[in-house]
Amino acid sequence: MFGSQQVRWLKNALLSAKAHFNSIAAGGQMLNDDDAYEGWNHYPEERRDFLDWLQETGIKVSCFSPATATSASSCAVRFAHDDTGRELCLMNIQAE
């Protein structure tokens, strides 16, 4: 989903972040396994490597949000746990 330079930039940004929580917005959905188009589900090794890195470093990401060029008309947030037990905030954005 991301090139190696993008992943390196993202990891460095997260490592240096001083925020109480982190949110990642990307062009496709990261945690949706049913994304037929541009989701990270089409890159399972890269997704698992990145999620493992988050776990290893202890960096807390509260939201993974798909970022698109369309404007959002509604947004729904729900909390869930991934397969390692981390709590995640899943954000669904619907375009107008």
Buried (B, 14 or more C-beta within 10 A) or exposed (E): BBEEEEBEEBBEEBEEEEEEEBEBEBEBBBBBEEBEEBBBBEBEEBBEEBBEBBEEEEEBBBBBBBEEEEEBEEEEEEEEEEEEEEEBBBBBBEEE
